[in-house]
Amino acid sequence: MAQPQLRIAVAGAGLIGQAHIALALASPDFTLAAVVDPTPSAASAQAVARAGVPLLGSLDELLARERLDAIVLATPNALHVPQAVQCLGAGLAVLLEKPIAPTVAEGEGLVRLVQERRGRLLIGHHRAHSPIMAKARAVVASGQLGRLVSVMGSATFLKPDHYFDDGPWRREPGGGPILINMIHEVHNLRLLCGEITAVQAIASNAVRGFAVEDSVAIGLQFASGVLGNFMLSDTAASARNWEHTSQENKAYPSYDDEDCYVLAGTNGSLSIPTMRLKTYPRPEERSWWKPFETGVVGLVREDPLRRQLAHFAQVTRGAAEPLVSAHDGLQNLRVTEAIVQAARTGQTVRLD
C-alpha cells in the first residue's frame, strides 16, 4: 500500500539546489511545497517558477506558513549549522549539503545537538549512494583482493577561467580544491579503506599564482594499515576524476578508459569506476611472474542524487538511519582540515 507523500522544501536555489528541486518534483515520496532563497538569480527564479511553488525569502517565513516533513539545505557553508539547528528544532528531517559545517568546532556542536535530540540529519555526500561505490565495497568485503594494501587516487581536472571570475572568493584561501573538492574524495576513501589516521600533503599554486592552492599531492594512512596517495588539481587537463569517469553527472563528458581509484590487495586489484578486476586464480601461486585472471565487475549505474533522496524519505519516515550521519560528515571535515594543515606546515598531521 502506497504511503502518503511527504512535504519537503528546498533552501538555496543555486546549481545543486536546482538539482534537488527537479528531483523532488519527480519523486514518488515527496511533494515540493516551497523554495527559499533570499537573493535568487534569474536562473534560480525561473527554475522555481517552472516548479510552480512559492519562492520565499527566509526560513522563518517558510516555517511560519508551511506544514513540512523535511527540508533540503543547499545554502552557503556559513549557514549550514544555524539553519540545520533551526530546522531540527522545528521537528523537520534535514538533508544538509556538504560540508557539515565551515569548521570542525562548529560541526562538533551540531553532532552533539543531533545526538541529544535524536535529530534526523542526513549529510549530502551523495556519492555514498552510488551503485559504483556499493559494488566496490562488496568486492573488498568479499576477499577477492586479499588483504587491502594500498589505494591510489586522483581528482585532476581543469576549471575554466570564468569559474574564478564568477566567484572571486575562489582565488583566496578556502576557495581551492582541498576544501571544495577533496571532501568528496575523503568520504569515498573512508568507505573503501576505513578511517584515515594520518595525512601528509604538499601544495602548489605555481600555475595560477592565486593565494590558494591549485594542486596538491597527498599521502594517507588508514587505521587498517592501508597506505594511499592522492593527486588533486583543478588546473590539470585530465579525465582522471569522478565526474569524467563515473557517468553519473550528465553535465560532464565521460571517458570509459579512465579510472580515478585503484585498490590493490595481496591477491589482486580493482580499478574504479571501470571496475576492471585483476586477481590471482591460485592464491598459493601468487607472484609477479604469474598472470592475473582479468575481468570486469558488473553493475547498474544510477543517479546517486535520486537514490539519496529516496533514502532521505526513509530517514524522514523513521524507517532508516542516515547512510551518511552527522558523525560521518564531521570525520570528512576533520580529514580535509588536516590536509590543509599538513600542506601549510609540511608536517604529518595525525587524527585521533
Secondary structure as UniProt FT lines:
FT   STRAND          6..11
FT   HELIX           15..26
FT   STRAND          30..36
FT   HELIX           42..51
FT   STRAND          55..56
FT   HELIX           59..65
FT   STRAND          70..73
FT   HELIX           77..79
FT   HELIX           80..89
FT   TURN            90..91
FT   STRAND          93..97
FT   HELIX           104..117
FT   STRAND          121..124
FT   HELIX           126..129
FT   HELIX           131..142
FT   TURN            143..145
FT   STRAND          148..156
FT   HELIX           161..166
FT   HELIX           168..171
FT   TURN            173..174
FT   HELIX           178..182
FT   HELIX           183..193
FT   STRAND          196..204
FT   TURN            206..208
FT   STRAND          215..222
FT   TURN            223..224
FT   STRAND          227..233
FT   HELIX           242..245
FT   TURN            250..251
FT   TURN            256..257
FT   STRAND          261..265
FT   STRAND          268..272
FT   TURN            273..275
FT   STRAND          276..279
FT   HELIX           283..285
FT   TURN            288..289
FT   STRAND          293..296
FT   HELIX           304..316
FT   TURN            317..318
FT   HELIX           326..345
FT   STRAND          349..350
//
